[in-house]
Amino acid sequence: MSRQACFVLVLVASASFVACAGTKDDAAPAPSSEEPDAAPPPPVAEVADAGTALIGALYMQTPIMSEMAWQKEGGVRIGYIRQGQKVPVIAAAHPQENCKAGWYELVQGGFVCGKYASLDLNQPSFQKAGHPPDMQASLPYDYAYNLTNGTPLYRRPPSRETRLESEPWLQPKPEVAEEEAQAETPDAGAPSNGGDGGTPWYLRDYGGAKPQVTLDELRGGKGPIASRMVKGFFVSLDKDVTTDGGHWWQTQDGLYAPFERLIAYKPATDFHGTWLEEGPATVGVILSHKAKKYTVSANKKSVAAGSALGYHTVLRLTGASVTLDGVRYDETSEGFWTKASEGTKTRAAEPPKDLGPGEKWIDIDVTTQMLVAYEGDKPVFATAVSSGVIDKKDKTRDHHTVLGSFRVREKHISATMDADVAGVGPYSLQDVPWIMYFQGSYATHTAFWHNAFGRMRSHGCVNMAPQDAKALFMWSEPQLPEGWHGVMATAERPGTRVVVRE
């Protein structure tokens, strides 16, 4: 792990406990069944194939409907495309009362209303969007960590004068007498807003604690600042921009943060699980930083320590074990043995009784913190995960993952997770990748900010390493059509079964 990643990991240790409390839905305005706008003149379309064209999304979530009807009219939302993404459609529009701009039929299936998407890819709303997700990488975007309280997110790059008004830390500090300076020092225990002569919350000293402000209080109103960030917030990056007013990070949602207030983030781990090409097998993962390989004698009466075994090493186990001097050792397929206490391993699971032949399903064992993907009764993938923290003594700290049998309800390449947490403060993680919701706000998703897979860590969701979350996302149902940012399961395209057990 790089020193930079270590630094960020320490700073965001608390964030992993609240990563699933809420998800921001950056949707288009709720579509109405009454469209007042007149149909626009036909734009010049970018041709995809004979009789088809490419249509571009104008909103962060441009809805894809099952038919030319909104949900209150009987339509079903089956997915969405994100602002700046484009998909092939049949070029002819179908104007209707509920969409006077015309419905376009996607070549992949479904319909989008021309009010929220356009064949004219020169539209400003399309052109100003962030770059498309990188579907070949383990993370779809690059990310940055906010280093300090109060970092502004501007709607557009501001002038130097606006910066000096909005970022008081850029102003030279006036020379004052020591007694006067002490009298003006903010009281760390005072309310985060108001009081203390109106000192802004982000200029106060909290003694290392998080300021108790809310997400609503961070919003900037109608001025140049869209919102401010608390230390520890993450943003997804589009590009860096230099203007007369300074150097900026432009975020995926089109806002601008001062370059020096963020640090580009490196994922905390390159750990990943393993695909199982052969028959049933037990998979183990080392969880100790001091683990070793062991040699057990032929008569199974003595053991000798060997070379070191790295943290998060993935092993295939034979199923043979022996206990010597009260310590259990498991045999690996490579011939050496490991201490059972230095890792975790998969446990066999019974397929759901109503499972179809060869049907995909996912087994999440919160006791072992292992996930196994199956096709019928055949395991095909295994890895270590981090489910919700369990605290049976303190309910406020008990974030156990829900147990039961569910199905993947919806999948998102990424979505923003943010919330206000009582006693902790706000958090915001923009564009958390490879999300699969299976029950309420419970989901599997990437956690690129920690490296504790194999141990409970989350606020209820099932955290996965970047490569693993992507692998599961691509393998599971419903499949995400090319160019879409999210897809919803339907009766015709049900989601993959997810079983969470102890």
DAZIHU-V328137 format. One line per field, one symbol per residue. ss: DSSP state (h for helix, s for strand, l for the rest). psi: psi as a letter, one per 20 degrees, with the letter a starting at -180 (. if undefined). Layout:
BEGIN
ss: ???
psi: ???
END
This chain:
BEGIN
ss: llhhhhhhhhhlhhhhhhlllllslllllllllllllllllllllssssllssssssllllsssslllllhhhlllsssssllllssssslllsssllssssssssllllssslllsslllllhhhhllllllllllllllsssssllllsssslllllhhhhhhhlhhhlllllllhhhhhhhlllllllllllhhhllhhhlllllllllllhhhhslllllsssssllllssssssssssllssssssllllssshhhssslllllllllssllllllssssslllllsssssllllllsssssslllllsssssssssssllssssssllllssshhhsssllllllllllllllssssssllllssssssllssssssslslsllllllhhhllllllssssllsssssssssssslllsssssssssssssssllssssslllllllllllslllssslhhhhhhhhhhllllllllllsssllllllllsssssl
psi: pqhghgghgghjhhhiijijhqppnmrqqopqioohqqprqproqophrpjrrppqpiqhnoqoqhamqrgijirpoiaqqqpiqqqpqphpqnprhinhipqppqhiqrqqpihirqiojjphhghiqrqqqoiirhphrqqqpphqpjpqoqhqprrhghghhhnhiipppqpqqghhghhipqohirqhqrrljjpqhijqpjkirqqmrrhhiiqjbjahphrqqqpiqqqqqgrqpprhiapqpprhjjrpqpgiiqppppqiqjqqbqqoiaaqqppqppjqijqrqqpprhjkiqqpqbrqpqpjppqpqiiqrqppkjppqppriihrqqphijarrqqqqpqqhjprpjqqrppooigikqpppqocjopiqqrqroaqppnihohijolqppqapaqphqppgqqpoqrpopigaqqpoplpqlpopiocjprqrpniirlkpiqphajhropqqghgggghghhrqqqoqpiqhqqqqrhhmqrqpoppr.
END
